[in-house]
Amino acid sequence: MRLPLLPRSPPLAAAVAAMPPRRRRVVRSPPLTPSPPKLSSTPPLAPPLEASKPGTPDHDDPPHSARRRLLPLAATAVEAQEEWHPLPLSAADLSLPLTLPTGQTFLWRRTSLSPLRFTGAVGPHLVSLSHLPDAEDGRLAFLLHSDGVCPASSSSVPAARAALCDYLNAAVPLADLWRQFAAADERFAEVAARLGGGGARVLRQDPLECVFQFLCSSNNNIKRIEKMVWTLAGYGERLGEVGGFVFHRFPTIEQLARVSEQELREAGFGYRAKYIVGTAKELQAKPGGGEKWLASLREKELPEVIEALCTLPGVGPKVAACIALFSLDQNHAIPVDTHVWKVATQYLLPELAGKSLTPKLSVVVADAFVTRFGSYAGWAQNVLFIGQLPSQKIVVAEVTSDGLTTKSPTKRKRGGIRDHVENK
């Protein structure tokens, strides 16, 4: 499938054009004190649940009933030991419920609902993220765990902060982008207002982690995707336990290559098992290693990236576009599924209404998004995509009269956040 060659930086408004080049790999947060003081308004940490029976891998989710009893959480003696470290992101820059559980990644777990807290692994760092309740701007902060209960030493905090800023794409000025998108598109302005005016950010995940997550997503629903990805993560190094969940660092290519297709089939992966095993072996055979090969795609143009990713077993153009957008700095990549197709035919390309989505029309839709929104069209598409999911279990920020935000959950409907029907 040939995609049109798109410029790396199509014209965008002046605020966006002034952004630092995305080829720079080092992301630095604004200067912070070396040892931030303990924050008085820290969210309470969850008391650990009784450990679940070991499995293969060893971090099965605790029973749903047990998790329900756990939330909302009560403060414990551990609370006094918590040290939360601020990040250079307000709630308008990054809303946790609009970013982590909306189809980009499937590895974060809610370990508290009051206050809202997500826990996950970013490289070797096990962290919890929360919006500080006493901060007027809903400032994001992280808690670094060493064993799932006690905070890690202060010497590892700078490394964790740098890894998080990179993972969260903190260098991209989201508020500027949203203003430009809203000015360019009436539908975007409407959806943005409904979602609280900001906060739905595109992540910059580790490419290896992203590839295997989306291999699990094809023709699947959220519950099964999360279970499969969680199972794969269990082959990596154990990092600790938080809120009854055992977290692992995502496995290396070598660790994944040792997993057999039969083992994955027995774990419920079905036909995806052969794709996971095949992709692990393909990456292992790449000159210089698969991690290096994947990282090199960040320096290439989008059509070349899509073509390269589609050489991996089980990866077609739409899954490749997801990987490109969420991990390879291809900010104008457009994963076209039925939700995005609906947006396109209703608001961008009404002349296509009534037609069926085909690979050729997927290219037409992607071009339309880039024409409308520019070099960060993938970020705009992500917001419009979230706007199509009113029945999903996402927590929408509601702005109150005093400028603070509250969170209200909506119902979750079984089925994929993205429909994940692959167009090969």
Residue pairs with C-beta under 8 A, 6 or more apart in sequence:
1 306
1 310
1 317
1 359
1 363
2 303
3 302
3 303
3 306
3 317
3 363
3 366
4 303
4 363
4 367
5 301
5 303
6 301
6 302
6 303
6 332
6 370
7 375
8 22
8 301
8 375
9 17
9 375
10 332
10 370
10 374
10 375
11 17
11 374
12 180
12 374
12 375
12 376
13 176
13 179
13 180
13 183
15 173
15 176
15 179
15 180
16 173
16 176
16 177
16 180
16 374
16 375
16 376
19 171
19 172
19 173
20 171
22 329
22 331
23 298
23 299
23 329
25 298
27 162
27 165
27 166
27 169
27 170
27 171
28 162
28 165
28 171
29 87
29 88
29 161
29 162
29 165
29 170
30 88
32 86
32 88
32 161
34 158
35 154
35 157
36 83
36 85
36 86
38 82
38 83
38 84
39 83
39 84
39 86
39 132
39 134
39 141
40 134
41 132
41 133
41 134
41 135
42 79
42 82
42 83
42 84
42 132
42 143
43 84
43 112
43 115
43 117
43 130
43 133
44 73
44 74
44 75
44 76
44 79
44 112
44 115
45 73
45 76
45 78
45 79
45 82
45 112
45 128
45 143
45 149
45 242
46 70
46 71
46 73
46 111
46 112
46 117
46 242
46 243
46 244
47 70
47 73
47 74
47 76
47 78
48 148
48 149
48 241
48 242
48 243
48 244
49 62
49 66
49 67
49 70
49 243
49 244
50 66
50 244
51 241
51 246
52 59
52 60
52 61
52 62
52 63
52 244
52 246
53 60
55 234
56 234
56 263
56 267
57 231
57 233
57 234
57 235
57 248
58 234
58 238
58 246
59 230
59 233
59 234
59 238
59 245
59 246
59 247
59 248
61 67
61 227
61 230
61 245
62 244
62 245
66 244
67 243
67 244
70 243
70 244
71 110
71 112
71 113
71 114
72 112
72 113
72 114
73 112
73 113
73 114
78 149
78 150
81 150
81 151
82 143
82 151
83 143
83 151
83 154
84 130
84 132
84 141
84 142
84 143
85 141
85 142
85 143
85 144
85 157
85 160
85 161
86 132
86 139
86 140
86 141
87 139
87 140
87 141
87 142
87 161
87 164
87 165
87 168
87 170
88 165
88 170
89 139
89 140
89 168
89 170
90 135
90 137
90 138
90 139
90 140
91 131
91 137
91 138
91 139
91 140
91 198
91 199
91 397
91 405
92 137
92 138
92 174
92 175
92 197
92 198
92 199
93 140
93 170
93 174
93 175
93 198
93 199
93 201
94 140
94 168
94 170
94 174
94 199
94 201
95 195
95 196
95 198
95 199
95 200
95 201
95 397
96 116
96 118
96 129
96 130
96 131
96 140
97 116
97 394
97 395
97 396
97 397
97 407
98 195
98 196
98 199
98 200
98 201
98 386
98 394
98 396
98 397
99 168
99 199
99 200
99 201
99 203
100 108
100 118
100 120
100 129
101 108
101 110
101 118
101 393
101 394
101 417
102 200
102 382
102 385
102 386
102 389
102 392
102 394
102 417
103 385
103 416
103 417
103 418
104 202
104 203
104 205
104 326
104 382
105 120
105 203
105 205
105 210
105 213
105 326
106 213
106 216
106 217
106 222
106 225
106 226
106 229
106 230
107 120
107 121
107 209
107 213
107 229
107 230
107 233
107 250
108 118
108 119
108 120
109 118
109 119
109 120
109 242
109 243
109 245
109 247
110 116
110 117
110 118
111 117
111 118
111 119
111 128
111 242
111 243
111 245
112 130
112 243
115 130
115 131
115 133
116 130
116 131
116 395
116 407
117 128
117 129
117 130
118 128
118 129
118 130
119 126
119 127
119 128
119 129
119 145
119 242
119 243
119 245
119 247
120 126
120 127
120 129
120 247
121 127
121 233
121 239
121 247
121 248
121 249
121 250
122 160
122 163
122 164
122 167
123 163
123 206
123 249
124 237
124 239
124 249
125 144
125 156
125 159
125 160
125 163
125 164
126 144
126 145
126 146
126 148
126 239
126 240
126 242
126 247
127 142
127 143
127 144
127 145
127 160
127 164
128 142
128 143
128 145
128 242
129 140
129 141
129 142
129 164
130 140
130 141
130 142
130 143
131 138
131 139
131 140
131 141
131 405
132 138
132 139
132 140
132 141
136 403
136 404
138 404
138 405
142 160
142 161
142 164
143 151
144 151
144 152
144 156
144 157
144 160
145 151
145 152
145 239
145 240
145 242
146 152
146 153
146 240
147 240
147 241
148 239
148 240
148 241
148 242
148 246
148 247
149 240
149 241
149 242
152 160
164 170
165 171
166 204
167 203
167 204
167 205
167 206
168 201
168 203
168 204
169 201
169 202
169 203
169 204
172 201
172 202
172 376
172 379
174 198
174 199
174 201
174 379
175 198
177 376
177 379
177 380
178 192
178 197
178 198
178 383
180 373
180 374
181 188
181 189
181 192
181 373
181 379
181 380
181 383
182 188
182 189
182 192
183 189
184 372
184 373
184 374
185 347
185 372
185 373
185 380
187 343
187 347
187 384
188 373
188 380
188 383
188 384
191 383
191 384
191 386
191 387
192 198
192 383
194 387
194 396
195 383
195 386
195 387
195 396
195 397
196 396
196 397
196 398
196 399
196 405
197 397
197 399
199 397
200 382
200 383
200 386
201 379
202 325
202 326
202 331
202 378
202 379
202 382
203 326
203 327
204 326
204 327
204 329
205 326
205 327
206 250
206 327
207 291
207 294
207 295
207 297
207 298
207 323
207 327
207 328
208 250
208 252
208 253
208 283
208 290
208 291
208 294
209 250
209 327
210 322
210 323
210 326
210 327
211 279
211 283
211 294
211 309
211 312
211 315
211 323
211 327
212 229
212 232
212 250
212 256
212 276
212 279
213 225
213 229
214 315
214 319
214 322
214 323
215 272
215 275
215 276
215 279
215 314
215 315
215 319
216 225
216 228
216 229
216 232
216 269
216 272
216 276
217 225
217 319
217 322
217 416
217 418
217 420
218 272
218 314
218 319
218 420
218 421
218 422
219 420
219 421
219 422
220 228
220 272
220 416
220 420
221 414
221 415
221 416
222 414
222 415
222 416
222 417
223 414
224 268
225 416
225 420
227 268
228 267
228 268
228 269
228 272
231 267
231 269
232 250
232 251
232 256
232 276
233 247
233 248
233 249
233 250
233 251
234 246
234 248
235 248
235 251
235 255
235 256
235 258
235 259
236 248
236 249
236 250
236 251
236 252
236 255
237 248
237 249
238 246
238 247
238 248
239 247
239 248
239 249
240 246
240 247
241 247
252 291
253 280
253 283
253 284
253 289
253 290
253 291
254 284
256 276
256 280
257 277
257 280
257 281
257 284
259 276
259 277
259 280
260 277
261 273
261 274
261 277
262 273
264 272
264 273
264 276
264 277
265 273
269 276
272 314
274 313
274 314
275 313
275 314
275 315
276 314
278 312
278 313
278 314
279 312
279 313
279 314
279 315
282 290
282 311
282 312
282 313
283 289
283 290
283 291
283 293
283 294
283 312
284 290
286 292
286 293
287 293
294 328
297 304
297 305
297 308
297 309
297 324
297 328
298 328
298 329
300 308
302 324
302 330
302 332
302 333
305 320
305 324
305 328
305 330
305 333
306 317
306 320
306 321
306 324
306 333
309 315
309 319
309 320
309 323
309 324
310 316
310 317
310 320
315 323
316 422
316 423
316 424
317 359
317 362
317 423
317 424
318 335
318 336
318 337
318 362
318 421
318 422
318 423
319 335
319 420
319 422
321 330
321 333
321 334
321 335
321 336
321 366
322 333
322 335
322 418
324 330
324 333
325 331
325 333
325 334
325 335
325 378
325 382
330 378
331 375
331 376
331 377
331 378
331 379
332 369
332 370
332 374
332 375
332 376
332 377
332 378
333 366
333 378
334 340
334 365
334 366
334 369
334 370
334 377
334 378
334 381
335 381
335 418
336 344
336 357
336 362
336 365
336 366
337 418
337 419
337 420
337 421
338 357
338 419
338 421
339 385
339 388
339 389
339 418
339 419
340 365
340 381
340 384
340 385
341 357
341 361
341 365
342 388
343 381
343 384
343 385
343 387
343 388
344 352
344 365
344 368
344 369
345 352
345 353
345 354
345 355
346 353
348 365
348 368
348 369
348 372
349 364
349 365
349 368
352 361
352 364
352 365
355 361
357 423
358 423
359 423
362 423
369 377
369 378
369 380
369 381
370 377
372 380
373 379
373 380
373 381
385 418
386 394
389 417
390 410
391 410
391 411
391 412
391 413
392 410
392 412
392 413
392 417
393 409
393 410
393 411
393 412
393 413
394 409
394 410
395 407
395 408
395 409
395 410
396 407
396 408
396 410
397 405
397 406
397 407
398 405
398 406
398 407
398 408
399 405
400 406
